[in-house]
Amino acid sequence: MKAQRLRGDVAIGTQVGGFVVEGLLGMGGCGAVFRARRGTARFALKLQSLSALGGWPSGRWTSSGG
């Protein structure tokens, strides 16, 4: 079964940092917000577009929150 592609080139079922993408909530000039889950908890997951960031980040990826 092929994964359904969403705008922003992220497929339903894609795993991002422990989150599983379930659908697209919205898009803007800086990126897209997706409906996602981690276990049974649901989240809104914002993914920044590389063009809005000026290309690939040169620093180390960090995580905020817990």
N, C-alpha and C positions, 0 to 999 in steps of 0.2 A: 504494500500500500504506500503510495506517495504521500509525503507530508504536504499539507496545504501551505502554500507560501502566502505571507502577508506583505503588505507594503512595508518597505524598510528591509526587505530580503531576509526576514526572520520567519522560520517555519513553525507552525504549531507543533509543540512537542520538543522544541529546541531547549536544551538545558544551558542556562547562563548563571554561573556562580551559585549553583545549588537550587535555582529556581527553574520551574518548567513553564514555558510560555504557553498560554491557553488561548490568547486572542489579542487583537489590536484594539486599544481604547481610543487612541488619537495620535495625530502627527502634527509637528510644527517645524519651524525653521531650524531648530537645534537638535531634533531627534524625534523619537516616538515613545509612547507610553503603552505598555502591554499589560494585560491581565495575566497574572502568573500565580503559581502556588509553590509552596515548599512544604512537603508532607500534606497535612490537612488544612494548613493556614493559607489564606489568599492574600495577594499583594498587588499593588500597582508597581510595575518595574519600568523605569525610564532608561532608555538606551540613547546616549548622545551620538549624533552623527559625526564621523571623522572629519568631514568638511567644516562643521561648526567648531571643532576643536583645533583646527588648523593642521590636520594630519594625525598620524600615529603619535600617541603620547610618548615623550622621551623619558619621563620619570617612572617610578615604580608604581604599580597599581596598589591602591589601598582600599580598605573596606571600612565603612563607618557603621556605627550601630552594633547591635549584638545579635 
